[in-house]
Amino acid sequence: MTQPMDLGSQAVGADAVDAAIAQGQDLDGSPIPPAMLELYQSVMALEAQRQRSGVTKTMRSRIVRIGAKHLSQAELDTKLTEAGWEGLKPKEIAFYYG
């Protein structure tokens, strides 16, 4: 039987996932298949080499992608505009809320 990873007292958030990937095992202690790890690492290496268009554009993109999981469409749209960004675009609404 596999043992869950020792991630301190919390196995939440992106940091816990990153730590698990680095150790090659899921949060429940089960091993991540080598082919999955290799694919993940190769795609992340490609992403690390991609030229960025700007920090605020990347911040907005992350907020939309992650915020859509946690906030209603109206709430996310309001928060974006109140912070000074463009509200949700029709294609974002269709993709995340459609």
C-alpha positions in Angstrom: 0.0 0.0 0.0 1.3 3.4 -0.9 1.6 6.2 1.6 0.3 9.7 0.9 3.0 12.3 0.4 4.2 14.3 3.4 3.4 17.8 2.3 3.3 19.3 5.7 -0.2 19.5 7.0 -1.7 20.6 3.7 -2.1 18.9 0.3 -3.8 21.9 -1.3 -3.0 24.4 -3.9 -0.6 24.6 -6.8 2.5 24.2 -4.6 1.3 20.8 -3.3 0.7 19.7 -6.9 4.1 20.9 -8.0 5.8 19.1 -5.0 3.9 15.9 -5.9 5.0 16.0 -9.5 8.6 16.7 -8.5 8.5 13.5 -6.4 6.7 11.5 -9.1 3.7 10.6 -7.0 0.1 11.7 -6.7 -1.2 13.4 -3.5 -2.5 10.0 -2.4 1.0 8.5 -2.6 0.4 6.5 -5.8 3.2 6.7 -8.4 2.6 8.8 -11.5 3.3 6.7 -14.6 6.7 7.7 -16.2 5.1 8.4 -19.6 2.7 10.9 -18.0 5.6 12.6 -16.2 7.7 12.8 -19.4 4.8 14.3 -21.3 4.1 16.8 -18.6 7.8 17.8 -18.3 8.2 18.2 -22.1 5.1 20.4 -22.4 6.2 22.5 -19.4 9.6 22.9 -21.0 7.9 24.2 -24.2 5.8 26.6 -22.1 8.9 27.9 -20.3 10.4 28.9 -23.7 7.3 30.7 -25.0 7.7 34.4 -25.3 5.4 36.4 -23.1 3.3 39.3 -24.2 3.2 41.1 -20.8 2.6 40.4 -17.2 -0.8 42.1 -16.9 -2.1 40.1 -19.9 -0.9 36.9 -18.3 -2.4 37.9 -14.9 -5.7 38.5 -16.5 -5.6 35.2 -18.4 -4.9 33.3 -15.1 -7.6 35.1 -13.3 -10.2 34.2 -15.9 -9.0 30.6 -16.2 -9.0 30.0 -12.5 -11.7 32.5 -11.4 -14.2 30.8 -13.7 -13.9 27.7 -11.5 -14.8 29.6 -8.4 -16.8 32.6 -9.3 -20.1 33.2 -11.1 -19.8 34.9 -14.6 -21.3 38.1 -13.3 -19.0 38.2 -10.2 -15.8 37.5 -12.2 -16.8 40.1 -14.9 -17.4 42.7 -12.2 -14.2 42.0 -10.4 -12.2 42.2 -13.7 -13.6 45.6 -14.6 -13.3 47.0 -11.1 -9.6 46.0 -11.1 -9.1 47.9 -14.4 -9.2 45.0 -16.9 -11.5 44.4 -19.7 -14.6 42.4 -18.7 -15.1 38.9 -19.9 -15.0 38.5 -23.6 -17.7 36.6 -25.5 -15.3 33.7 -26.3 -14.3 33.4 -22.6 -17.9 33.3 -21.5 -18.7 30.7 -24.1 -15.7 28.5 -23.1 -15.9 28.8 -19.3 -19.6 29.3 -18.7 -21.3 28.0 -21.9 
